[in-house]
Amino acid sequence: MDKHNDGLAPGRPERRRRARRVTVATMRAVSPLPPPEEVFADWLLSVPHDADLETAAQRKIALIDSRGALHPDVLRLRTLLAVVAGTGTQSTRAGNL
């Protein structure tokens, strides 16, 4: 084997690819976030029937708050959860909601 191409097709030199910067637009196109209302409905249906909804919502809010800077859709999801949790409080990062 040629030490320059390490198992690639014979006679073809290895080409280095330039790393592309991933932009927000690229990420949205590749893996868009589902609507917050859809995520909320899925979460609500996933909570066991005998579970306390307020406590379950508070746990999800704590998880969201632990993540740092948040996407606006995630902040909307947090607001929906806050209504169920009965806190009625908003994150300090979401003062405009």
Legacy VTK file of the C-alpha trace (Angstrom):
# vtk DataFile Version 3.0
C-alpha trace
ASCII
DATASET POLYDATA
POINTS 97 float
0.000 0.000 0.000
1.096 3.508 -0.729
1.838 5.364 2.486
0.359 8.553 1.050
-3.188 7.329 0.544
-3.493 4.682 3.299
-5.829 2.267 1.555
-7.677 4.663 -0.679
-8.079 3.873 -4.351
-4.660 3.207 -5.918
-3.122 6.162 -7.681
-5.404 8.718 -6.042
-3.792 11.063 -3.574
-5.725 11.857 -0.433
-7.485 15.199 -0.547
-8.147 17.113 2.583
-11.641 18.491 2.925
-12.154 21.891 4.364
-14.333 21.842 7.429
-17.492 23.833 6.913
-18.793 26.034 9.647
-22.223 24.976 10.759
-24.606 27.910 10.795
-27.970 28.210 12.512
-29.671 28.146 9.107
-27.897 24.899 8.224
-28.893 23.304 11.521
-32.529 24.348 11.047
-32.541 22.882 7.544
-30.930 19.625 8.655
-32.663 19.147 11.990
-35.386 21.687 12.721
-36.909 21.811 16.180
-40.494 20.596 16.392
-43.072 23.192 17.448
-43.099 23.739 21.243
-46.812 22.913 21.411
-46.138 19.530 19.811
-43.307 18.792 22.254
-45.564 19.843 25.140
-48.394 17.564 23.967
-45.963 14.646 23.591
-44.585 15.293 27.083
-48.089 15.536 28.550
-49.086 12.202 26.993
-45.867 10.584 28.258
-46.502 11.429 31.913
-47.878 8.354 33.737
-51.556 8.611 34.762
-50.790 8.394 38.477
-47.958 10.966 38.393
-48.237 14.481 39.778
-48.278 16.782 36.735
-47.037 19.806 38.685
-43.979 17.914 39.955
-43.267 16.416 36.531
-43.468 19.866 34.931
-41.187 21.353 37.593
-38.601 18.655 36.844
-38.697 19.481 33.128
-38.381 23.190 33.875
-35.326 22.478 36.043
-33.817 20.451 33.187
-34.458 23.253 30.692
-33.012 25.865 33.058
-29.846 23.810 33.531
-29.050 23.996 29.801
-27.928 27.635 29.662
-28.759 29.853 26.672
-32.063 28.806 25.217
-33.676 28.844 21.800
-36.901 30.943 21.670
-38.983 27.808 20.990
-37.536 26.156 24.093
-38.504 29.226 26.104
-42.075 28.862 24.783
-42.042 25.215 25.869
-40.811 26.304 29.299
-43.723 28.755 29.556
-46.229 25.991 28.747
-44.652 23.789 31.414
-44.733 26.660 33.934
-48.496 26.912 33.496
-48.885 23.219 34.349
-46.391 23.508 37.211
-48.528 26.264 38.678
-45.526 28.482 39.193
-46.610 31.217 36.847
-43.022 32.416 36.957
-40.826 33.057 33.986
-37.155 32.400 33.609
-35.008 35.468 34.225
-33.644 34.862 30.726
-37.143 35.170 29.300
-38.217 38.540 30.616
-40.015 39.436 27.395
-42.470 36.527 27.371
LINES 1 98
97 0 1 2 3 4 5 6 7 8 9 10 11 12 13 14 15 16 17 18 19 20 21 22 23 24 25 26 27 28 29 30 31 32 33 34 35 36 37 38 39 40 41 42 43 44 45 46 47 48 49 50 51 52 53 54 55 56 57 58 59 60 61 62 63 64 65 66 67 68 69 70 71 72 73 74 75 76 77 78 79 80 81 82 83 84 85 86 87 88 89 90 91 92 93 94 95 96
